[in-house]
Amino acid sequence: MTFANAGSVSLSYDGDPRASYLVLDGTNVTIQRVEYDLEREANDLLHSDLPYAGWVSQILRTGNYLPPTT
């Protein structure tokens, strides 16, 4: 059995904000979802000095890509 990173946590843009990982078991491939403290992550991001923190925080909360606002 092999595990692989399916992308950044909650930045898969498929509408599901949970964390995800890929499981390869022979020829079977599945994506597993894991609950995590999304609100804490989004709030920590909002209170950081990182550029575009508000924009990325919205993407984390929705699980969907949103165009940046200017």
VOPABA-39134 format. One record per residue: residue in one letter; x, z, y of N, C-alpha, C, O in turn; chain. Coordinates in Angstrom, 1 decimal, always signed. Atoms other than C-alpha are relative to their C-alpha. Layout:
a_X_Z_Y_X_Z_Y_X_Z_Y_X_Z_Y_A
...
This chain:
m_+0.9_+0.0_-1.2_+0.0_+0.0_+0.0_+0.9_+0.0_+1.2_+1.9_+0.7_+1.3_A
t_-0.7_+0.2_-1.2_+1.3_-1.0_+3.4_-0.9_+0.3_+1.2_-2.0_-0.1_+1.2_A
f_+0.7_-0.3_-1.3_+0.2_+0.3_+6.9_+0.7_-0.7_+1.1_+2.0_-0.8_+1.1_A
a_-0.5_+0.7_-1.1_+0.7_-1.7_+10.0_-0.7_+0.3_+1.3_-1.9_+0.6_+1.2_A
n_+0.6_-0.2_-1.3_+0.0_-1.2_+13.7_-0.9_-1.2_+0.3_-0.4_-2.3_+0.4_A
a_+0.9_+1.1_-0.4_-3.1_-3.2_+14.6_-0.1_-0.3_+1.5_-0.9_-1.1_+1.9_A
g_+0.0_+0.2_-1.4_-2.4_-3.0_+18.3_+0.1_+1.4_+0.7_+0.2_+2.4_+0.0_A
s_-0.1_-1.2_-0.8_-2.3_-0.4_+21.1_-1.3_+0.8_-0.3_-2.4_+0.2_-0.5_A
v_+1.2_-0.8_+0.2_-4.7_+2.5_+20.7_-1.1_-0.4_+1.0_-0.9_-0.4_+2.2_A
s_+1.2_+0.3_-0.8_-8.1_+1.4_+21.9_+0.1_-1.3_+0.9_-0.8_-1.5_+1.7_A
l_-0.2_+1.2_-0.8_-6.8_-1.8_+23.5_-0.2_-1.2_-0.9_+0.5_-2.2_-0.8_A
s_+0.3_+1.2_+0.9_-8.2_-4.1_+20.7_-1.0_-0.9_+0.6_-1.2_-2.0_+0.1_A
y_+0.9_+0.9_-0.8_-10.8_-5.5_+23.1_-1.2_-0.4_-0.9_-1.8_-1.5_-0.6_A
d_+1.1_+0.4_+0.9_-13.5_-5.6_+20.3_-1.2_+0.8_+0.2_-2.2_+0.8_-0.6_A
g_+1.1_-0.8_-0.3_-15.9_-3.1_+21.9_+0.0_+1.3_-0.8_-0.9_+2.1_-0.6_A
d_-0.1_-1.3_+0.7_-14.8_-0.2_+19.6_+1.2_+0.8_+0.6_+2.3_+0.4_+0.3_A
p_-1.1_-0.7_-0.6_-12.8_+2.3_+21.6_+0.8_+0.9_-0.9_+1.8_+1.5_-0.4_A
r_-0.7_-0.9_+0.9_-11.6_+4.3_+18.6_+1.4_-0.6_-0.3_+1.6_-1.8_-0.2_A
a_-1.3_+0.5_+0.4_-7.9_+4.0_+17.5_-0.2_-0.7_-1.3_-1.1_-0.5_-2.0_A
s_+0.1_+0.8_+1.2_-7.3_+1.5_+14.8_+1.4_-0.2_-0.7_+2.4_-0.1_+0.0_A
y_-1.2_+0.4_+0.7_-4.7_+0.7_+12.1_-0.5_-0.9_-1.1_-1.6_-0.9_-1.6_A
l_+0.3_+1.0_+1.0_-4.5_-2.0_+9.5_+0.6_+0.5_-1.3_+1.7_+1.1_-1.4_A
v_-0.5_-0.4_+1.3_-4.2_-1.3_+5.8_+0.1_-1.3_-0.9_-0.9_-2.0_-1.0_A
l_-0.3_+1.1_+1.0_-2.7_-3.9_+3.4_+0.1_+0.6_-1.3_+1.1_+1.4_-1.6_A
d_-0.1_-0.5_+1.3_-3.4_-3.1_-0.2_-0.1_-1.2_-1.0_-1.2_-1.7_-1.3_A
g_+0.0_+1.3_+0.8_-2.3_-6.1_-2.3_-0.5_-1.1_+0.9_+0.2_-1.4_+1.9_A
t_+0.6_+1.0_-0.9_-4.4_-8.9_-0.9_-1.2_+0.4_+0.8_-1.7_-0.3_+1.6_A
n_+1.1_-0.6_-0.8_-7.0_-6.6_+0.6_+0.5_+0.4_+1.3_+1.5_+1.2_+1.4_A
v_-0.4_-0.4_-1.3_-6.8_-6.2_+4.3_-1.2_+0.7_+0.7_-2.3_+0.1_+0.8_A
t_+1.1_-0.6_-0.7_-8.9_-3.7_+6.2_+0.5_+0.7_+1.3_+1.7_+1.1_+1.3_A
i_-0.4_-0.7_-1.3_-8.9_-2.2_+9.7_-0.8_+1.3_-0.1_-2.0_+1.4_-0.3_A
q_+0.6_-1.4_+0.0_-9.6_+1.6_+9.8_-0.1_+0.4_+1.4_+0.8_+0.1_+2.2_A
r_+0.2_-0.6_-1.3_-10.9_+3.4_+12.8_+0.1_+1.5_+0.0_-0.3_+2.1_-1.0_A
v_-0.2_-1.4_-0.1_-10.0_+6.9_+13.9_-0.5_+0.5_+1.3_-0.1_+0.0_+2.4_A
e_+0.5_-0.6_-1.3_-11.8_+9.1_+16.5_+1.2_+0.7_+0.6_+2.1_+1.3_-0.1_A
y_-1.0_-0.8_-0.7_-9.5_+10.7_+19.1_-0.7_+0.4_+1.3_-1.7_-0.1_+1.7_A
d_+0.5_-0.5_-1.3_-10.0_+12.5_+22.4_+0.1_-1.1_+1.1_+1.1_-1.0_+1.9_A
l_-0.1_+1.1_-0.9_-10.7_+9.4_+24.4_-0.1_+0.4_+1.5_+0.6_-0.1_+2.3_A
e_+0.2_-0.5_-1.4_-11.9_+11.2_+27.5_+1.2_+0.7_+0.5_+1.6_+0.5_+1.7_A
r_-1.2_-0.6_-0.4_-8.8_+13.3_+27.6_+1.1_-1.0_+0.4_+1.8_-0.9_+1.4_A
e_-1.0_+1.1_-0.2_-6.6_+10.2_+27.3_-0.3_-0.7_+1.3_+0.6_-1.0_+2.1_A
a_+0.3_+0.7_-1.3_-8.5_+8.4_+30.1_+0.2_+0.8_+1.2_+0.7_+0.3_+2.2_A
n_-0.2_-0.9_-1.2_-8.5_+11.4_+32.4_+1.5_+0.2_+0.3_+1.9_+0.3_+1.4_A
d_-1.5_-0.2_-0.2_-4.7_+12.0_+31.8_+0.5_-1.3_+0.7_+1.4_-1.2_+1.5_A
l_-0.4_+1.2_-0.6_-4.2_+8.4_+32.6_-0.3_-0.1_+1.5_+0.5_-0.5_+2.3_A
l_+0.4_+0.0_-1.4_-6.2_+8.6_+35.8_+0.8_+0.9_+0.9_+1.0_+0.6_+2.1_A
h_-0.8_-1.0_-0.8_-4.1_+11.6_+37.0_+1.5_-0.3_-0.1_+2.3_+0.5_+0.4_A
s_-1.4_+0.4_+0.0_-0.8_+9.8_+36.3_+0.3_-0.8_+1.2_-0.6_-1.2_+1.9_A
d_-0.4_+0.9_-1.1_+1.2_+7.8_+38.7_+0.2_-1.4_-0.5_+0.8_-2.2_+0.2_A
l_-0.2_+1.4_+0.5_+1.1_+4.7_+36.5_-0.8_-1.0_+0.8_-1.9_-0.7_+1.2_A
p_+0.7_+1.0_-0.6_+0.1_+1.5_+38.1_-1.2_-0.5_-0.8_-1.1_-0.5_-2.1_A
y_+1.2_+0.5_+0.7_-3.4_+0.2_+37.2_-0.6_+1.0_-0.9_-1.4_+0.6_-1.8_A
a_+0.5_-1.0_+0.8_-4.3_+3.5_+35.7_-1.6_+0.0_-0.1_-2.1_+0.2_-1.2_A
g_+1.5_+0.1_+0.0_-8.0_+3.2_+36.7_-0.5_-1.1_-0.8_-1.5_-1.0_-1.5_A
w_+0.4_+1.2_+0.7_-8.3_-0.3_+35.3_+0.2_+0.2_-1.5_-0.7_+0.0_-2.3_A
v_-0.2_-0.2_+1.5_-6.7_+0.6_+31.9_-0.9_+1.1_-0.5_-1.4_+1.1_-1.6_A
s_+0.9_-1.1_+0.4_-8.8_+3.8_+31.8_-1.4_-0.5_-0.3_-2.0_-0.1_-1.3_A
q_+1.3_+0.6_+0.3_-12.0_+1.7_+32.0_+0.1_-0.8_-1.3_-0.9_-0.8_-2.1_A
i_-0.1_+0.7_+1.3_-10.7_-0.5_+29.2_+0.0_+0.9_-1.2_-0.7_+0.6_-2.2_A
l_+0.0_-1.0_+1.0_-10.0_+2.5_+27.1_-1.4_+0.5_-0.4_-1.8_+0.6_-1.5_A
r_+1.3_-0.5_+0.2_-13.5_+3.8_+27.6_-1.0_-1.0_-0.6_-1.9_-0.6_-1.4_A
t_+1.0_+1.0_+0.5_-15.3_+0.6_+26.8_+0.5_-0.7_-1.3_-0.4_-1.2_-2.0_A
g_-0.5_+0.8_+1.1_-13.0_-1.0_+24.2_-0.1_-1.5_+0.2_+0.0_-2.2_-0.7_A
n_+0.1_+1.4_-0.3_-13.5_-4.3_+26.0_+1.0_-0.3_+1.2_+1.3_+0.6_+2.0_A
y_-0.8_+0.5_-1.1_-11.2_-6.3_+28.3_-0.9_-0.1_+1.2_-2.0_-0.6_+1.1_A
l_+0.6_+0.1_-1.3_-12.2_-6.0_+31.9_+1.0_-0.6_+0.9_+2.1_-0.2_+1.0_A
p_-0.9_+0.6_-1.0_-10.7_-8.2_+34.6_+0.4_+1.1_+1.0_-0.4_+1.9_+1.4_A
p_-0.4_-1.0_-1.0_-8.6_-6.2_+37.1_-0.8_-0.2_+1.3_-1.1_-1.3_+1.6_A
t_+0.7_+0.1_-1.3_-10.4_-5.4_+40.3_+1.1_+0.0_+1.1_+2.1_+0.7_+1.0_A
t_-1.0_+0.0_-1.1_-8.6_-6.0_+43.6_-0.4_+0.8_+1.1_+0.3_+0.9_+2.1_A
